């Protein structure tokens, strides 16, 4: 597997090329994710039997701002959400993907585009699939579907991706935080909506052992691998 680090559109990007493929995996990351990206990429290879892909992980400047679809008050600590996801999605569609595709001589296009991430990045990936139809699959690992107003939004809109993978740790809803402990009910409702959505031709909810902070690299790899295998 070849690894490259480069700056695209003002974001540091970590790019893993495995084999020859037109499939691009897009993932927003922070410093903690970057520390385990190598193991995530290796796990995707192991779970897919060597299927070719390019994983492009771009570092997010401001996690709560850049990955939230609308403004919301803090749910832990003092930092709220500023609703900058539209700008981040434009970066992905207008700058990141075209440059990655051009570098790989695919005339600015990819045979298949998948988006995924962990925690708020997984939530961003899920939201993005309701905003654009360019992604054929979503890997939302432990996504922040507790986000204020999200389930109401999902109930009124249709997903535009063909396949959606969801996961959650079995201890994540066992918390004292009144907002975050709704995550179990929210992700089960999300699954129901996807199962009933005519735009979604395949979805899965996988429960993992542990809390929100256990093996984010492995959980994210599972999601991307499921999409690649389907």
Backbone torsions as a table, in degrees:
resi	resn	phi	psi	omega
1	UNK	NA	134.9	179.0
2	UNK	-98.3	137.1	179.3
3	UNK	-121.0	137.7	179.1
4	UNK	-138.0	141.2	174.2
5	UNK	-117.6	122.6	-179.8
6	UNK	-147.4	163.0	178.0
7	UNK	-99.8	126.6	177.3
8	UNK	-127.4	118.3	177.8
9	UNK	58.6	33.7	178.3
10	UNK	84.7	2.3	178.3
11	UNK	-113.3	135.7	172.9
12	UNK	-72.2	127.9	-175.5
13	UNK	-121.3	137.3	179.6
14	UNK	-112.6	114.1	-169.3
15	UNK	-117.2	125.4	179.4
16	UNK	-116.5	118.4	176.8
17	UNK	-105.4	121.4	177.2
18	UNK	-124.1	108.1	-179.7
19	UNK	72.6	-175.3	180.0
20	UNK	-99.9	117.5	-176.6
21	UNK	-159.2	150.0	172.7
22	UNK	-93.6	10.1	-178.0
23	UNK	-90.6	122.6	178.8
24	UNK	-109.4	129.5	173.9
25	UNK	-104.9	119.6	-177.5
26	UNK	-106.0	132.1	-176.5
27	UNK	-145.4	121.5	171.2
28	UNK	-76.1	140.1	-177.2
29	UNK	-139.6	159.7	169.8
30	UNK	-118.0	-172.2	-176.1
31	UNK	-60.5	-37.9	-179.6
32	UNK	-66.1	-40.1	178.1
33	UNK	-65.2	-40.2	-177.6
34	UNK	-60.2	-35.7	-179.1
35	UNK	-60.7	-26.5	-175.6
36	UNK	-117.6	15.4	-179.5
37	UNK	-63.6	-38.6	179.6
38	UNK	-58.1	-46.4	-178.4
39	UNK	-69.3	-32.8	176.3
40	UNK	-62.4	-48.4	-179.8
41	UNK	-61.6	-42.1	179.1
42	UNK	-64.4	-36.4	179.3
43	UNK	-69.6	-36.5	176.0
44	UNK	-60.6	-44.3	178.4
45	UNK	-60.0	-45.3	-177.7
46	UNK	-63.2	-40.9	-175.1
47	UNK	-78.4	-17.2	-176.8
48	UNK	-107.8	-0.6	178.8
49	UNK	68.4	27.2	175.5
50	UNK	93.5	11.4	176.7
51	UNK	-55.8	135.8	-178.7
52	UNK	-71.9	143.7	177.1
53	UNK	-165.1	162.8	167.8
54	UNK	-120.7	119.8	175.8
55	UNK	-98.7	120.7	178.4
56	UNK	-118.2	109.1	-179.5
57	UNK	-107.0	120.3	-179.2
58	UNK	-108.2	137.8	-177.6
59	UNK	-77.8	128.7	-179.8
60	UNK	-83.3	137.3	-178.8
61	UNK	-73.5	-47.3	-177.3
62	UNK	-134.9	103.7	-170.7
63	UNK	-54.4	-55.2	-175.5
64	UNK	-69.0	-31.6	179.2
65	UNK	-79.4	-51.2	-168.5
66	UNK	-74.2	-18.2	-175.4
67	UNK	-112.2	1.3	-178.9
68	UNK	-99.1	131.8	-175.0
69	UNK	-75.1	-23.1	176.9
70	UNK	-153.2	167.8	-178.3
71	UNK	-68.6	143.2	177.7
72	UNK	-154.2	150.5	179.7
73	UNK	-72.3	165.1	178.1
74	UNK	-60.5	144.7	172.8
75	UNK	-112.5	-14.7	170.8
76	UNK	-153.3	144.4	-175.6
77	UNK	69.1	-155.2	-176.2
78	UNK	-114.5	-2.1	-176.2
79	UNK	-93.9	122.9	178.1
80	UNK	-88.0	-164.4	-177.5
81	UNK	-119.0	128.9	-170.4
82	UNK	-96.0	-8.1	175.4
83	UNK	74.8	47.3	-178.7
84	UNK	-102.1	16.0	-174.2
85	UNK	-65.4	-32.6	179.8
86	UNK	-60.2	-42.1	178.2
87	UNK	-64.9	-40.6	178.7
88	UNK	-65.5	-40.3	178.5
89	UNK	-64.4	-38.7	176.5
90	UNK	-62.4	-39.1	176.0
91	UNK	-59.8	-45.2	-178.7
92	UNK	-62.5	-47.5	-174.4
93	UNK	-78.9	-33.9	-172.4
94	UNK	-98.2	-21.3	-177.7
95	UNK	-121.1	-54.5	-173.1
96	UNK	-65.8	-55.6	-176.2
97	UNK	-63.1	-45.8	179.0
98	UNK	-59.7	-39.6	-179.8
99	UNK	-69.9	-40.5	177.7
100	UNK	-62.4	-42.4	-179.7
101	UNK	-67.2	-39.6	179.3
102	UNK	-65.5	-39.1	178.3
103	UNK	-62.2	-28.4	-177.3
104	UNK	-101.8	15.6	173.2
105	UNK	57.2	46.6	176.5
106	UNK	-114.1	25.3	174.7
107	UNK	55.5	38.9	177.3
108	UNK	77.0	7.2	-178.4
109	UNK	-130.0	159.3	175.5
110	UNK	-124.6	147.7	178.7
111	UNK	-63.8	-33.4	-177.8
112	UNK	-151.7	133.9	178.7
113	UNK	-119.0	126.4	177.0
114	UNK	-122.9	145.5	178.2
115	UNK	-130.3	142.7	-179.4
116	UNK	-161.9	179.0	179.5
117	UNK	170.3	-179.4	-176.6
118	UNK	-119.1	139.8	176.1
119	UNK	64.6	-125.9	-179.5
120	UNK	-64.7	-28.5	176.1
121	UNK	-69.3	-35.3	174.8
122	UNK	-66.8	-37.5	176.0
123	UNK	-65.2	-43.1	176.9
124	UNK	-58.2	-43.7	-179.9
125	UNK	-61.4	-42.6	178.6
126	UNK	-64.2	-46.7	178.3
127	UNK	-60.0	-41.3	-178.3
128	UNK	-59.5	-32.5	-179.2
129	UNK	-73.5	-11.4	172.6
130	UNK	-93.1	-11.1	-175.0
131	UNK	-104.5	-25.2	-178.9
132	UNK	-144.6	151.5	-178.7
133	UNK	-100.5	14.5	-176.3
134	UNK	-77.8	-18.7	-178.5
135	UNK	-95.0	126.6	178.5
136	UNK	-85.1	-16.7	-180.0
137	UNK	-151.5	153.5	-179.2
138	UNK	-129.4	131.4	173.5
139	UNK	-113.4	95.7	-177.2
140	UNK	-102.9	93.8	-177.8
141	UNK	-90.4	122.4	-176.4
142	UNK	43.9	51.7	-175.5
143	UNK	-71.0	153.1	-178.0
144	UNK	-82.2	60.5	-178.6
145	UNK	-74.0	-1.7	171.0
146	UNK	-75.5	-7.0	-174.1
147	UNK	-52.9	131.3	-176.1
148	UNK	-53.9	124.2	177.0
149	UNK	89.7	-6.4	-173.5
150	UNK	-67.6	-49.7	-176.2
151	UNK	-61.2	-38.4	175.5
152	UNK	-60.7	-40.4	177.8
153	UNK	-64.3	-46.8	-178.3
154	UNK	-64.4	-30.6	178.7
155	UNK	-69.9	-22.7	-176.5
156	UNK	-103.4	-2.4	-177.6
157	UNK	-130.6	163.3	179.7
158	UNK	-110.7	139.7	178.0
159	UNK	-72.6	146.2	-175.5
160	UNK	-108.4	7.0	177.5
161	UNK	-103.3	147.4	-176.4
162	UNK	-73.4	-38.1	-176.3
163	UNK	-128.4	140.0	178.7
164	UNK	-136.1	125.4	175.8
165	UNK	-108.9	129.1	176.3
166	UNK	-120.6	149.2	172.4
167	UNK	-147.2	162.9	179.2
168	UNK	-157.9	148.4	172.6
169	UNK	-79.8	142.4	-174.8
170	UNK	-70.8	-8.0	177.4
171	UNK	-107.3	1.7	-173.5
172	UNK	-66.9	-33.2	-179.0
173	UNK	-84.6	-2.3	179.6
174	UNK	-94.3	72.7	-177.2
175	UNK	-139.9	157.8	180.0
176	UNK	-80.7	-18.2	-179.4
177	UNK	-65.3	120.2	-173.5
178	UNK	-65.5	-27.3	178.3
179	UNK	-81.7	-49.1	-174.2
180	UNK	-70.6	-22.7	179.0
181	UNK	-75.5	-5.1	174.3
182	UNK	-83.8	-1.7	-172.5
183	UNK	-60.5	-35.3	179.4
184	UNK	-64.8	-49.4	178.1
185	UNK	-62.1	-39.0	-178.2
186	UNK	-66.7	-41.9	-177.2
187	UNK	-74.4	-30.5	174.2
188	UNK	-68.3	-36.9	174.9
189	UNK	-67.2	-39.1	177.3
190	UNK	-59.8	-43.0	178.6
191	UNK	-61.8	-43.7	178.1
192	UNK	-58.6	-42.5	-179.7
193	UNK	-64.2	-41.4	179.6
194	UNK	-67.3	-40.1	179.6
195	UNK	-63.8	-29.1	-179.5
196	UNK	-93.6	-5.2	-174.6
197	UNK	-84.9	119.4	179.8
198	UNK	-65.2	-17.5	179.1
199	UNK	-80.7	-12.0	-177.9
200	UNK	-106.9	119.7	-177.3
201	UNK	-101.0	7.0	178.0
202	UNK	-178.4	129.6	178.1
203	UNK	-147.8	158.5	-178.6
204	UNK	-150.6	142.1	170.6
205	UNK	-118.9	118.4	179.3
206	UNK	-110.7	128.1	177.1
207	UNK	-96.5	128.9	179.3
208	UNK	-108.0	156.4	176.5
209	UNK	-76.9	138.9	173.2
210	UNK	108.2	179.2	-178.4
211	UNK	-87.6	-167.2	-174.3
212	UNK	-67.7	-21.5	-171.5
213	UNK	-100.7	5.7	-177.0
214	UNK	-88.8	122.1	172.7
215	UNK	48.4	57.0	178.6
216	UNK	-61.8	-32.1	178.9
217	UNK	-66.0	-43.8	-179.5
218	UNK	-68.0	-42.0	-179.7
219	UNK	-64.4	-41.5	178.5
220	UNK	-67.6	-41.2	178.0
221	UNK	-60.0	-40.0	178.1
222	UNK	-58.1	-41.2	-179.2
223	UNK	-65.7	-49.5	178.7
224	UNK	-62.7	-39.4	-179.6
225	UNK	-64.5	-39.7	178.3
226	UNK	-60.6	-42.8	178.7
227	UNK	-64.4	-44.3	-179.8
228	UNK	-64.7	-33.3	-179.1
229	UNK	-81.9	-9.2	179.6
230	UNK	-117.3	NA	NA
